[in-house]
Amino acid sequence: MAQVASWLDGLGPDDEAAWAAAEADARLAVRRLAIRRRRALARAAAEQARLDDMLRFENRYWAQGVERIAGVDEVGRGCLAGPVVAAAVVLPPGTRICGLDDSKRLPPGRRQVLAEQIRAQALGIGIGQVDAAEIDRRNILQAALAAMRAALQELAGPPEVVLVDGPVLPGSGMPEVAIVDGDARSLSIAAASVVAKVHRDGLMAAAAAQFPRYGFERNKGYGSPEHLAALRLYGPCALHRRSFAPVSGSLAVQAEELAAEHLAQVRQVDDEAGLARVAAAIRQDVGRLGETQLEMLRRAYVQARSRLRRAGERGEEVAARYLRERGYGILARRYRAAGGEIDVIARHGAELVFVEVKTTAGKALAWPASRVDAVKRARTVQAARQYLARQPDECACRFDVIVVDLGAAPPAVQHLPDAWRP
């Protein structure tokens, strides 16, 4: 069989009689070997014919003495996330790399092997990329052309001719030839396609560690069902192209949900300090909200502030009446001093009483002290000291908290005498 295999290896595609004899041999092993070898020979011949066809542009220029021909292609144009990447590859005259084809037709493992072969044989390789933010600013076509120009600039020396995939030329200032479907018709462009694809896939696999929710190591930024589901659930990350419809649609949904959340908080807040906290949260999210949503929140804020002020005034009236009924003399209401304000100042026997009134609709009555935080207490103490400094005689004082629940009928009052001490 070794002798038969050696004899078959010496046959050419035109040795029809010898092949027919081997395939008709009485021995099954010989027939099978002959069939396998003849099919392999046919595949090799077909591959050589394919390579001849893919080198027709290069051969034309090589025959004219042109040696530095750069094939240029980009990948990632249709992705929702990540950069658009272009590669420029200059192959030596006469180069034939078996199996090299448009990167979209090749499995990942084969692309990786071919990329290594290309790097080993190429006279020069340049990589250019444009990130998502720049894609949003330029549009994807202009970004892809910019990536091509950058790839050509990365070559060690300028090429004599540039073969470009697609109908639009990048405008590099070098002699350029546009070839539609060039990655399937030119070996140099196919080489650029493979190099760019392998490079970009590596970038997206690395990005998956930083943004693990989107499956970038599997979808490479394309709009797979997994990727689209993650967009709907989590919104876009820093790598997403916000000008692309699925991403912008996700942003719109996210903005609506965010605005609805803030609106609910504005409507539910029950004191001015809480309203201030909600307003601060809205300011942090201004960049994620549309102008219509911001205007809606502004109106809701104004309405809530007016509502709270009216409720606060009613609560102070109830608190003052409550104190009078228990023998307190009201000395001042809404006393303002540098750094703070006191809702009610009253005298009870020999003591001055500084009262912080908190008004609620039934949500905070169980925990009134928690609504008078350290900052509020410090400001109240500062205002009290200024008030005391204006009094002719020294006297004892204390700090009380009164919580008024306007949700009850009649309003309920909870009084905490001597609620804190400075």
C-alpha positions in Angstrom: 0.0 0.0 0.0 2.9 2.3 0.6 4.1 1.7 -2.9 0.6 2.3 -4.2 0.3 5.6 -2.3 3.6 6.8 -3.6 2.6 5.9 -7.2 -0.8 7.8 -6.7 1.1 10.8 -5.4 3.0 11.0 -8.7 -0.2 11.1 -10.8 -1.5 14.4 -12.2 -5.1 15.4 -12.9 -4.6 14.5 -16.6 -3.6 10.8 -15.9 -7.1 9.7 -16.4 -6.3 6.1 -17.4 -4.1 5.5 -14.3 -6.7 6.9 -12.0 -9.4 4.8 -13.6 -7.2 1.7 -13.2 -6.6 2.4 -9.5 -10.3 3.0 -8.8 -11.2 -0.3 -10.6 -8.5 -2.3 -8.8 -9.7 -5.6 -7.2 -8.4 -4.6 -3.9 -10.9 -2.5 -1.8 -8.1 -0.6 0.0 -6.5 0.5 -3.2 -9.8 1.7 -4.6 -10.6 3.7 -1.5 -7.1 5.2 -1.4 -7.3 6.2 -5.1 -10.7 7.9 -4.6 -9.4 9.9 -1.6 -6.2 11.0 -3.3 -8.1 11.9 -6.5 -10.6 14.0 -4.6 -7.8 15.7 -2.7 -6.0 16.5 -6.0 -9.3 18.0 -7.3 -9.7 20.1 -4.2 -6.1 21.3 -4.5 -6.6 22.2 -8.2 -9.8 24.0 -7.4 -8.1 25.9 -4.6 -5.3 26.9 -7.0 -7.8 28.1 -9.5 -9.6 30.1 -6.8 -6.3 31.7 -5.7 -5.6 32.5 -9.4 -8.9 34.3 -9.6 -8.4 36.1 -6.3 -5.0 37.3 -7.5 -6.1 38.8 -10.8 -5.9 42.4 -9.5 -2.6 41.9 -7.8 -1.1 40.0 -10.8 -2.0 42.9 -13.1 0.0 45.3 -11.0 2.8 42.9 -10.2 3.2 42.3 -13.9 3.7 46.1 -14.3 6.5 46.1 -11.7 4.4 47.4 -8.8 5.5 45.6 -5.7 3.8 47.3 -2.7 0.0 46.6 -3.1 -2.0 47.2 0.0 -5.3 45.5 0.5 -7.6 47.4 2.9 -10.8 46.2 4.6 -12.8 47.1 7.7 -14.9 45.0 10.2 -17.5 45.8 12.8 -19.5 48.2 10.7 -22.8 46.6 11.7 -22.0 46.1 15.4 -23.9 47.8 18.2 -20.9 48.1 20.4 -17.1 48.4 20.1 -14.9 50.1 17.5 -14.8 49.8 13.8 -11.4 48.3 12.9 -9.6 48.4 9.5 -6.4 46.6 8.4 -4.0 47.3 5.6 -1.9 44.3 4.4 0.9 44.3 1.8 1.7 40.8 0.5 5.0 40.0 -1.3 4.6 39.6 -5.1 3.5 36.0 -6.0 2.2 35.2 -2.5 -0.4 32.4 -2.4 -1.9 31.5 1.0 -4.1 28.4 0.7 -7.6 28.8 2.3 -7.4 32.6 2.6 -10.8 34.0 1.9 -13.3 36.6 3.1 -13.1 36.5 6.9 -16.9 36.1 7.1 -16.6 32.7 5.4 -14.1 31.3 7.8 -14.5 29.8 11.3 -12.7 31.5 14.1 -10.0 28.9 14.5 -9.2 29.0 10.8 -9.1 32.8 10.9 -6.6 32.7 13.7 -4.3 30.3 11.8 -4.5 32.4 8.7 -3.8 35.6 10.5 -0.6 34.1 11.8 0.4 33.0 8.3 -0.4 36.5 6.9 1.7 38.2 9.6 4.6 35.8 8.9 4.6 36.6 5.2 3.4 40.2 4.8 5.7 43.0 3.9 3.6 45.3 6.1 0.5 45.4 8.2 -1.3 48.4 9.6 -4.3 48.5 12.0 -6.6 51.5 12.4 -9.7 51.8 14.6 -12.4 54.3 15.5 -14.2 54.0 18.8 -18.0 54.1 19.5 -18.1 57.7 20.6 -16.4 58.8 17.4 -18.7 56.7 15.3 -21.6 58.5 16.9 -20.1 61.8 16.0 -19.0 61.0 12.5 -21.5 58.3 11.4 -20.4 54.7 10.6 -19.4 55.2 7.0 -17.1 58.2 7.8 -15.7 56.3 10.8 -14.9 53.2 8.7 -13.1 55.4 6.1 -11.2 57.1 8.9 -10.1 53.7 10.2 -8.9 52.7 6.7 -6.8 55.9 6.4 -5.4 55.2 9.9 -4.5 51.6 8.9 -2.7 52.8 5.8 -0.7 55.4 7.8 0.4 52.6 10.1 2.3 50.8 7.3 6.1 51.1 7.4 6.1 52.7 4.0 3.5 54.0 1.6 2.0 51.5 -0.8 2.1 52.1 -4.6 -1.5 51.0 -5.0 -4.3 50.5 -2.5 -7.1 48.0 -3.2 -10.1 48.9 -1.1 -13.1 46.7 -0.3 -16.4 48.4 -1.3 -17.5 51.2 -3.6 -16.3 54.1 -1.5 -12.7 55.2 -1.4 -11.1 56.3 1.9 -9.3 59.3 0.4 -5.9 58.5 1.7 -4.1 60.5 -0.9 -2.5 57.3 -2.3 -3.6 55.6 -5.6 -6.8 53.8 -4.6 -8.9 51.2 -6.5 -12.4 50.4 -5.2 -13.4 46.7 -5.5 -17.0 45.8 -4.6 -17.0 42.5 -2.7 -13.2 42.9 -2.6 -12.7 40.6 0.4 -14.0 37.7 -1.8 -12.2 38.9 -5.0 -8.8 40.1 -3.9 -6.3 38.1 -1.9 -4.7 41.2 -0.4 -8.2 42.5 0.7 -9.1 39.1 2.1 -5.8 39.2 4.1 -6.8 42.6 5.5 -10.3 41.3 6.3 -8.9 38.3 8.3 -6.3 40.5 10.2 -8.9 43.1 11.1 -11.4 40.5 12.2 -9.0 38.7 14.4 -7.8 41.9 15.9 -11.3 43.2 16.6 -12.5 39.9 18.0 -9.6 40.1 20.5 -10.6 43.6 21.6 -14.2 42.5 22.2 -13.2 39.4 24.1 -11.0 41.6 26.4 -14.0 44.0 26.7 -16.1 41.2 28.0 -14.1 41.1 31.2 -14.9 44.8 31.8 -18.6 44.5 30.7 -19.6 40.9 31.4 -23.4 41.5 31.1 -23.4 41.7 27.3 -21.7 38.5 26.1 -19.2 40.4 24.0 -16.8 37.4 24.0 -19.6 35.5 22.0 -21.4 38.2 20.0 -18.4 40.5 19.4 -20.8 43.5 19.7 -23.3 42.3 17.1 -27.0 42.4 17.9 -27.5 38.8 19.0 -30.7 37.9 21.0 -28.5 37.7 24.1 -27.0 41.1 23.5 -30.4 42.8 22.7 -31.9 41.3 25.9 -29.0 42.6 28.0 -29.5 46.1 26.4 -33.1 46.1 27.4 -32.3 44.9 30.9 -29.2 47.0 31.7 -29.1 49.7 29.1 -25.9 50.6 27.1 -22.3 50.6 28.4 -19.5 52.9 27.4 -18.7 50.7 24.3 -22.2 51.0 22.8 -22.9 53.2 19.7 -25.7 55.4 20.9 -26.6 56.5 17.4 -27.6 53.0 16.4 -31.3 52.3 16.6 -31.4 49.4 19.0 -29.1 51.3 21.4 -30.9 54.6 21.1 -34.2 52.8 21.6 -32.8 51.2 24.7 -31.7 54.6 25.9 -35.1 56.0 25.3 -36.8 53.2 27.3 -34.2 53.6 30.1 -34.7 57.4 30.2 -38.5 57.0 30.4 -38.1 54.5 33.3 -35.6 56.7 35.0 -37.9 59.8 34.6 -40.9 57.8 35.9 -38.8 56.7 39.0 -37.8 60.3 39.7 -41.3 61.5 39.2 -42.7 59.0 41.7 -40.0 60.1 44.2 -40.9 63.8 43.7 -44.6 63.1 44.2 -44.1 60.9 47.3 -41.6 63.1 49.2 -43.0 64.5 52.4 -40.5 67.2 53.5 -38.3 69.8 51.9 -35.1 68.0 52.9 -36.3 64.9 51.1 -37.2 67.0 48.0 -33.7 68.5 48.0 -32.3 65.0 48.0 -34.5 64.0 45.1 -33.5 67.1 43.2 -29.8 66.3 43.7 -30.4 62.8 42.3 -32.2 64.3 39.2 -29.2 66.6 38.6 -26.9 63.7 38.5 -29.0 62.0 35.8 -29.5 65.1 33.6 -27.3 63.6 30.9 -29.5 60.5 30.7 -32.8 62.3 30.4 -34.4 64.1 27.5 -35.5 67.7 27.6 -39.2 66.8 27.6 -38.6 64.5 30.6 -36.6 67.2 32.4 -39.3 69.8 31.9 -41.9 67.4 33.3 -39.7 66.8 36.4 -39.2 70.6 36.8 -42.9 71.2 36.9 -43.4 68.3 39.3 -40.6 69.7 41.5 -42.3 73.2 41.6 -45.6 71.6 42.5 -44.1 69.5 45.2 -42.2 72.4 46.7 -45.4 74.5 46.8 -47.3 71.5 48.3 -44.7 70.9 51.0 -44.5 74.6 51.9 -48.3 74.7 52.3 -48.2 71.5 54.3 -45.3 72.9 56.4 -47.1 76.0 57.2 -50.2 74.0 58.2 -48.0 71.8 60.3 -46.5 74.7 62.1 -49.9 76.2 62.8 -51.0 72.9 64.3 -47.8 72.7 66.4 -48.2 76.2 67.7 -51.8 75.6 68.7 -50.8 72.4 70.4 -48.2 74.2 72.4 -50.5 77.1 73.4 -53.1 74.6 74.6 -50.4 73.2 76.9 -49.3 76.5 78.4 -46.4 77.4 76.1 -46.0 81.0 75.1 -45.1 81.5 71.5 -42.3 84.0 71.1 -41.4 83.6 67.4 -42.3 81.6 64.3 -39.9 80.8 61.5 -37.0 82.6 63.1 -34.2 83.0 60.7 -30.6 83.6 61.6 -27.3 83.1 59.7 -26.9 79.4 59.0 -30.2 78.2 60.2 -33.9 78.5 60.9 -36.1 77.7 63.9 -39.8 76.8 63.2 -41.1 77.8 66.6 -39.6 79.5 69.7 -41.7 79.2 72.9 -41.4 79.8 76.6 -42.4 77.1 79.0 -42.0 78.1 82.6 -38.4 79.3 83.0 -37.2 77.5 79.8 -36.9 78.7 76.3 -38.0 75.9 73.9 -36.6 75.8 70.3 -39.0 73.6 68.3 -38.3 71.8 65.0 -41.6 70.9 63.4 -41.8 68.0 60.9 -45.0 67.6 58.9 -45.9 64.3 57.4 -48.9 62.6 55.8 -48.6 59.5 58.0 -45.3 58.1 56.7 -42.8 59.2 59.3 -44.8 59.5 62.5 -43.2 56.4 64.0 -39.6 57.8 63.5 -39.7 61.5 63.9 -36.1 61.9 65.3 -34.7 60.3 62.1 -35.9 63.3 60.1 -33.8 65.7 62.1 -30.3 64.8 61.1 -27.0 66.1 62.4 -26.8 68.9 59.9 -30.3 70.2 60.8 -29.6 70.0 64.5 -26.3 71.9 64.1 -28.0 74.7 62.1 -30.8 74.9 64.7 -28.3 75.2 67.5 -26.4 77.9 65.6 -29.7 79.9 65.1 -30.6 79.4 68.8 -27.3 80.8 70.0 -27.8 83.9 67.9 -31.3 84.2 69.4 -30.0 83.7 72.9 -27.3 86.3 72.4 -30.0 89.0 71.9 -31.8 88.1 75.1 -31.1 90.4 78.2 -31.0 87.6 80.7 -29.5 84.1 80.6 -32.1 81.3 80.8 -32.3 77.5 80.5 -33.2 76.2 77.0 -34.0 72.9 75.3 -34.6 71.6 71.8 -37.9 69.8 71.0 -39.2 68.0 68.0 -42.9 68.0 67.1 -44.2 65.8 64.3 -47.6 66.7 62.8 -49.4 64.0 60.8 -51.8 65.9 58.5 -53.1 62.6 57.1 -55.1 62.0 60.3 -58.4 63.7 61.1 -57.9 65.8 63.2 -54.2 66.1 62.6 -52.2 64.0 65.0 -49.3 65.4 67.0 -46.3 63.7 68.5 -44.1 65.8 70.8 -40.6 64.9 71.8 -39.4 67.3 74.6 -35.7 67.6 74.9 -35.2 65.6 71.7 -31.4 66.4 71.5 -28.8 68.4 73.3 -26.0 70.4 71.7 
